[in-house]
Each structure stands twice: as C-alpha cells, then as structure tokens.
C-alpha cells in the first residue's frame, strides 16, 4: 500500500497492481481482497485509474475461480484488468462484457497485425513488447485505434515476454505463471564448438541494463502512445516515489515545451541513485548490441563515487575524491580488485581534518575502509539517505488525499430533524437527517461558528468545506454527537453517488458461463497420431519424407547455420506433395514492422509453393494469414500459449484447423481439456525446444563486437555456438534471418516411450522439432518414430524402450520429458 501511495503522491495518472491470485509477480507482496477494495477507493479519490493484473496462463481447474475474481474486481470498480490468457478473454466477453481489458506484454503483441487482432477481440489497450523501436510504434499507431502502452523505465527481460520457457524448463518456475526465477540474471559463458570459450566483458551475458527513457520523452509523446509504464511491482516504495516524481516533472515540462525539453543532470542522478544496473534506452532508437547488457553485475550498481587514493592502514582510512555528494548514513560499496565487492554504511567523513556530516561533490575526504581495499579500487554510492528521506516523506508525512470543495446547507426547526444538504463542484447532491429532533436552545445554540467547526471536520475524507449556508429559524440545539453522525452520513452518501456508474452484471449470463466451466472435458476417443516434422532446410525435408513423416513444417525462422537459397524449397516441396505428404509453411514466430519487407517476400514464396496450410505462432500470424491467404488452413504453433479449453474455444472461432498445445502442460492437464471435435490438436514429442528468443544476440555482441556504433561481423555464419551455465549444461544458440537469437534447451525432448499416452489422449499429431538439426539426425529420428507408430497401430508396445535407446547417441546431452509429468 505504501508503494501505491508513493505513486499517487508523486504524480502517477494510473497505477497497476496485483491481487493474491493469478498475476505475473507471484513473489511480490500483492494485495488481498480487502486491500484491493481500499486501493480502488484511494485511487479514485485521487481521480486516477487503477488496473489489476490477471496476466498469467490459467489451468482449466482455475477458470471458475478466476472468473469469480474478475467479477469481484468489476464490482469493486477497477478501471481495467490486464490479461494474458486468451481463454480468459473469451470468458470475459461472454460473462462480463463491460469489464475493460488491457492486453499484457505477456501477449507478445509486437506489430500492427497483432494489434489489429486484439482490437477485433474487444481489448481496449495493449502493452507493447519492449523490443519495439519508435518507428515500429508509430507504424502501429497509424494503423490501429487501440490505446498503446509502453514500458519506459525499469528492468528489462532478455527474452520476448510471454515467449520464455527457460525458467520453466530448467527450474520448474514458469514466467507464464508468474514464477520466473530470472535465469537471465545468472552467469553464463559463450563457447564456440572448435575454439572453446570466447572472451566476454563479464559473466552476465543475458542480464540487460535497466531501461531509462527520460531523454526520449518528446519522441515517445510524438509516437502516439497513450500511456508510459514503469516497472515497480517488485521495488520498494522509495523507488516508486523517486522514479515517478522525477518523470512527472520531466513529462510536464516536455508536454508544455517539447522543443526545448532537456532532462537535467540531477534528475538522471536521482534515477541512477535509487536503483540501476546501468541504463539503456533499449530498442527504441536501434539495437544497442553489447551496450544493452550489464556484463559486470546483475543487480544495483549505485552511482560512481570515486577511486581510492592513498590509504592510512594504521587508522583504517582512505582518501577519495568525491564525484557525488556524500552524507553520514549513505551506503557505499568498494569494488575490490581482489575479493569482489564490500558494502558498508558511512559512519565517518573527514574533510580537511575535521569530521563532518556531509561533503560536497569535488571534495577530497577520508573514509573508513575495510581490509582488502587497495589504491585505485572504485567506490560506488548505493544508498543516498537524503534521497530516501525525501521519497519516504511523499507517502508518509506529506501524503494527503486531494480535497474537493463542497457546499453545505443546514435546515431545521424546533421539533424536526436537522437536515444537511451537501453539493460538490460536479453537481452531485446528497441529503442526510439527524435522528434527534431539534430543540429550543437554552444555553448553546447552533451558531454558524459551531456548525462550521463540527461539519467542517472532514479530515482525510477528500473534501473540504468551502461554503456553509444556514436556514435555521430561532435558536436550535442538537447534540454534537448528532452533528458528527450527520456529517459522516452525508459524506458516505456523497462517496456513493460519486462512484462511476457501472452497468450491472447480467446474472443469468454470468451463471451460464460458470456452469459451462463446471461441465468439464468430454472424453476423446484414442487415435494413432500422425507424425509431423519441423525441418530447417530442404535436404532435411527429403530425409523426413523418406523416413515416413505425414506432415512437414518448413519456413519460420531460417537459422544462419543452415546453408540454402530461397528457391531451394521448390522442387522438394512439390515432390513431397506429390507423395501425399502435407506441407505447411510456418510463419516467423516474431516480426516487427521494420521487418515488413522480408514478410512480403515470404508471402510471395508461399504463393509459389503448393502448401496445404500455414503454421502461425502468434496473433499477428493468425491475422496476417486470414487477410493474405483467406481459406488456407491454419494450425496454431506452441508459442501461441494454448493452455486451457477456453483458449482453444477462443481460437476455434477464428476458423483454424488445429492447435499445438503449450509445452508447459502435463498429460493430466491435457486429459482435462475440452477440445472441440472439429479442432485438431498436436503436441511436441521430440527435439530441441527453444527456451528463449531475443532481439539481443550474445554471439553478435561478444564475438561479432556489435554495439550502438559498430555493426556485427556475422560470426554466426562460420561458427557453431552454445552457452554454458554454472552447472556446465550446454545450451545451443542459433541466429535467424532477423538476427534474433534463439537459445535451445540443454537436453532434447524425447517421449517416444510415452507414445501410448499420446494415443490414449487422442492426439491428431505428434511433432518432432528438428529445425536446427542435420539431415542425418532428421532422417534417423523420423525412421525410429515411424517404426514406433507402426507398432502402436498394431497394438505392440514392447519395443519402445529399445527404440528410444537407439536415439540416445544422437542426443549426447541426454533427454528430458519436459513438463508432461511435472506441472507449472
């Protein structure tokens, strides 16, 4: 609640927060229902907006509780709910159509097609992916009427939000469920297969600097976004107060005089002091390459204070020339050349031989130093006591509800109740009466002064008495306790009539949706699934067909490790189709507006191929396919995050052929999905699964020396690379045609021995993910799975273990069963 007060007191126009249920910051101190109701009242007193996050993927068993929770939020009066799950969008449209929805950044809306799709689904606003440039945002603004919201300050995710499986697969804590363990903040090494470890500027190759756009405010305003978003739900109230206060002042100056706007050095200092991993403007201007990453440390670095000069070992003092002011109580950290970093609180400052409480920037002071510190070591100020006190005052001593002037009229007569009429400036008017009948005053009549004193005690109600009018003949008396009760009753009524008028929930409609959720799944008939194979080159396509694939997926991301030309697909695709094998063209998982020329070339290539359909991995792909290839069947890929029965219902209404279920679902959860009979579904069964996709390329930054000023030397064209973590697990990396980096799991998925389970659950297809694999790998794996499926169709299961064993030498890093047996 203190962080909320800090945001309101320092100038936020809206706040977003999470309740105890279903939000993407599971480990934050979230609001319980009572606190949420109090927060809504408080925010609306300030005439601001309040948005509640319900921005995770939901299991079927959670949908009833989630819908009831949204009903509670609607009744509380929240202004919008931020969502990720498409199934929840479906339910809200059916049961709570007047509840305003905002699309979370977890939806990965990153281009105009995706924005238009969400507009068609009734969303009011979308939070765009953090990877967009200002040019991309302007293109979306020009083609879509949705409100746009963008992040402008705070922590950055390394991977596109909503597309990260790394925390989930390696640690069992899913970012899509609000439990991200932040594996991007851990140390990694980059290795090339033949050369070994490559030198890097530090250990934290996946840890981005913090976003700061205070210098870009005029350009952000011109881009047409409606809201600037600040990451602060895992931060202290002091952080919220400082960041919002600084940006509020800067934005007000920008709006009043954009041509002459400049962020001040003091504003930047305060932003850095309260928390930073160093700062970046992210991707708003260009891809910054190595300048995006905080290689040296993944947490707060403070601000540079100076270097250690001479050291008096006997007294334990060291000389430092201050680059920043320093006060007693500040926190500093010595970056010791040997032994890491040591943090201390400043207890003594000696200036010109005298102990002082504060020393200005530019002065030479002596400070107490721990053992191990050497001359030349750097010192950083990590805590500014004065800045913290200023921030705390905003939501403690200085916090006041905004007071709105009200006019009061008091009427009455002997033998009648006293009547109080209260009017605000918006024209709302209420009346309250005493239960006590007024009497003739003997000693202390109700004078204007007495009534002003009692009725004007409005305290922290948000009102202030501006004018009082009396219609009281003679000298009347009413007990002071009655006047206090009269005032409280009138204020309560005024609060009620000032609440925004909400359309009532259609109870029948709401209960119908709950009843549908409770029906549960319809048992599916078992079937031998068809075999689908995703390949990354034409030769692998031929090997997959020869091995017995029923479906082939081509296209999508073209990895730089594969050597082939655009026209190379023509002959093998036609040959494949002639053999009765279906070929589907996968659309790229992601594309920005700046990638539009490549996407148009892709459309031309699709038109020249006899494909059976398309594979779409995001809402943009679904929109793009419907407009450019109407009538062509579409299968949704697993990055679409199909996680529950209602997300299947949502997409089935768009006319798709089938869906690929989320790889974060267990067999048990899949058995509970109610999937319409006319919707085919498939799942991943084997292969190297991508864990992250990022606009930042570690290979290009470390080996290719890409920065804001230097272009990449394209090492991905000659080398084979992987990352290793602290446990020496190897994560292969691939770069695609858009120069995005894909990090793959350290172990291959393999569920060949579980084929009977896929049969029992009625899967239409099982997929081998082999886009990055060699033709030889593809050929052998497909052959083995074809043998296993043939055995399955004949009721034979005894060879599954031996067949799986024959694949082990193709995956020396070992196998994983993914999440099919462990949930998220």
C-alpha positions, 0 to 999 in steps of 0.5 A, a space after each residue: 500500500 505504501 508503494 501505491 501511495 508513493 505513486 499517487 503522491 508523486 504524480 502517477 495518472 494510473 497505477 497497476 497492481 496485483 491481487 493474491 491470485 493469478 498475476 505475473 509477480 507471484 513473489 511480490 507482496 500483492 494485495 488481498 481482497 480487502 486491500 484491493 477494495 481500499 486501493 480502488 477507493 484511494 485511487 479514485 479519490 485521487 481521480 486516477 485509474 487503477 488496473 489489476 493484473 490477471 496476466 498469467 496462463 490459467 489451468 482449466 481447474 482455475 477458470 471458475 475461480 478466476 472468473 469469480 475474481 474478475 467479477 469481484 474486481 468489476 464490482 469493486 470498480 477497477 478501471 481495467 484488468 490486464 490479461 494474458 490468457 486468451 481463454 480468459 478473454 473469451 470468458 470475459 466477453 461472454 460473462 462480463 462484457 463491460 469489464 475493460 481489458 488491457 492486453 499484457 506484454 505477456 501477449 507478445 503483441 509486437 506489430 500492427 497485425 497483432 494489434 489489429 487482432 486484439 482490437 477485433 477481440 474487444 481489448 481496449 489497450 495493449 502493452 507493447 513488447 519492449 523490443 519495439 523501436 519508435 518507428 515500429 510504434 508509430 507504424 502501429 499507431 497509424 494503423 490501429 485505434 487501440 490505446 498503446 502502452 509502453 514500458 519506459 523505465 525499469 528492468 528489462 527481460 532478455 527474452 520476448 515476454 510471454 515467449 520464455 520457457 527457460 525458467 520453466 524448463 530448467 527450474 520448474 518456475 514458469 514466467 507464464 505463471 508468474 514464477 520466473 526465477 530470472 535465469 537471465 540474471 545468472 552467469 553464463 559463458 559463450 563457447 564456440 564448438 572448435 575454439 572453446 570459450 570466447 572472451 566476454 566483458 563479464 559473466 552476465 551475458 543475458 542480464 540487460 541494463 535497466 531501461 531509462 527513457 527520460 531523454 526520449 520523452 518528446 519522441 515517445 509523446 510524438 509516437 502516439 502512445 497513450 500511456 508510459 509504464 514503469 516497472 515497480 511491482 517488485 521495488 520498494 516504495 522509495 523507488 516508486 516515489 523517486 522514479 515517478 516524481 522525477 518523470 512527472 516533472 520531466 513529462 510536464 515540462 516536455 508536454 508544455 515545451 517539447 522543443 526545448 525539453 532537456 532532462 537535467 543532470 540531477 534528475 538522471 542522478 536521482 534515477 541512477 541513485 535509487 536503483 540501476 544496473 546501468 541504463 539503456 534506452 533499449 530498442 527504441 532508437 536501434 539495437 544497442 548490441 553489447 551496450 544493452 547488457 550489464 556484463 559486470 553485475 546483475 543487480 544495483 550498481 549505485 552511482 560512481 563515487 570515486 577511486 581510492 587514493 592513498 590509504 592510512 592502514 594504521 587508522 583504517 582510512 582512505 582518501 577519495 575524491 568525491 564525484 557525488 555528494 556524500 552524507 553520514 548514513 549513505 551506503 557505499 560499496 568498494 569494488 575490490 580488485 581482489 575479493 569482489 565487492 564490500 558494502 558498508 554504511 558511512 559512519 565517518 567523513 573527514 574533510 580537511 581534518 575535521 569530521 563532518 556530516 556531509 561533503 560536497 561533490 569535488 571534495 577530497 575526504 577520508 573514509 573508513 575502509 575495510 581490509 582488502 581495499 587497495 589504491 585505485 579500487 572504485 567506490 560506488 554510492 548505493 544508498 543516498 539517505 537524503 534521497 530516501 528521506 525525501 521519497 519516504 516523506 511523499 507517502 508518509 508525512 506529506 501524503 494527503 488525499 486531494 480535497 474537493 470543495 463542497 457546499 453545505 446547507 443546514 435546515 431545521 426547526 424546533 421539533 424536526 430533524 436537522 437536515 444537511 444538504 451537501 453539493 460538490 463542484 460536479 453537481 452531485 447532491 446528497 441529503 442526510 437527517 439527524 435522528 434527534 429532533 431539534 430543540 429550543 436552545 437554552 444555553 448553546 445554540 447552533 451558531 454558524 461558528 459551531 456548525 462550521 467547526 463540527 461539519 467542517 471536520 472532514 479530515 482525510 475524507 477528500 473534501 473540504 468545506 468551502 461554503 456553509 449556508 444556514 436556514 435555521 429559524 430561532 435558536 436550535 440545539 442538537 447534540 454534537 454527537 448528532 452533528 458528527 453522525 450527520 456529517 459522516 452520513 452525508 459524506 458516505 452518501 456523497 462517496 456513493 453517488 460519486 462512484 462511476 456508474 457501472 452497468 450491472 452484471 447480467 446474472 443469468 449470463 454470468 451463471 451460464 458461463 460458470 456452469 459451462 466451466 463446471 461441465 468439464 472435458 468430454 472424453 476423446 476417443 484414442 487415435 494413432 497420431 500422425 507424425 509431423 516434422 519441423 525441418 530447417 532446410 530442404 535436404 532435411 525435408 527429403 530425409 523426413 519424407 523418406 523416413 515416413 513423416 505425414 506432415 512437414 513444417 518448413 519456413 519460420 525462422 531460417 537459422 544462419 547455420 543452415 546453408 540454402 537459397 530461397 528457391 531451394 524449397 521448390 522442387 522438394 516441396 512439390 515432390 513431397 506433395 506429390 507423395 501425399 505428404 502435407 506441407 505447411 509453411 510456418 510463419 516467423 514466430 516474431 516480426 516487427 514492422 521494420 521487418 515488413 519487407 522480408 514478410 512480403 517476400 515470404 508471402 510471395 514464396 508461399 504463393 509459389 509453393 503448393 502448401 496445404 496450410 500455414 503454421 502461425 505462432 502468434 496473433 499477428 500470424 493468425 491475422 496476417 494469414 486470414 487477410 493474405 491467404 483467406 481459406 488456407 488452413 491454419 494450425 496454431 504453433 506452441 508459442 501461441 500459449 494454448 493452455 486451457 479449453 477456453 483458449 482453444 474455444 477462443 481460437 476455434 472461432 477464428 476458423 483454424 484447423 488445429 492447435 499445438 498445445 503449450 509445452 508447459 502442460 502435463 498429460 493430466 492437464 491435457 486429459 482435462 481439456 475440452 477440445 472441440 471435435 472439429 479442432 485438431 490438436 498436436 503436441 511436441 514429442 521430440 527435439 530441441 525446444 527453444 527456451 528463449 528468443 531475443 532481439 539481443 544476440 550474445 554471439 553478435 555482441 561478444 564475438 561479432 563486437 556489435 554495439 550502438 556504433 559498430 555493426 556485427 561481423 556475422 560470426 554466426 555464419 562460420 561458427 557453431 555456438 552454445 552457452 554454458 551455465 554454472 552447472 556446465 549444461 550446454 545450451 545451443 544458440 542459433 541466429 535467424 534471418 532477423 538476427 534474433 537469437 534463439 537459445 535451445 534447451 540443454 537436453 532434447 525432448 524425447 517421449 517416444 516411450 510415452 507414445 501410448 499416452 499420446 494415443 490414449 489422449 487422442 492426439 491428431 499429431 505428434 511433432 518432432 522439432 528438428 529445425 536446427 538439426 542435420 539431415 542425418 539426425 532428421 532422417 534417423 529420428 523420423 525412421 525410429 518414430 515411424 517404426 514406433 507408430 507402426 507398432 502402436 497401430 498394431 497394438 505392440 508396445 514392447 519395443 519402445 524402450 529399445 527404440 528410444 535407446 537407439 536415439 540416445 547417441 544422437 542426443 549426447 546431452 541426454 533427454 528430458 520429458 519436459 513438463 508432461 509429468 511435472 506441472 507449472 
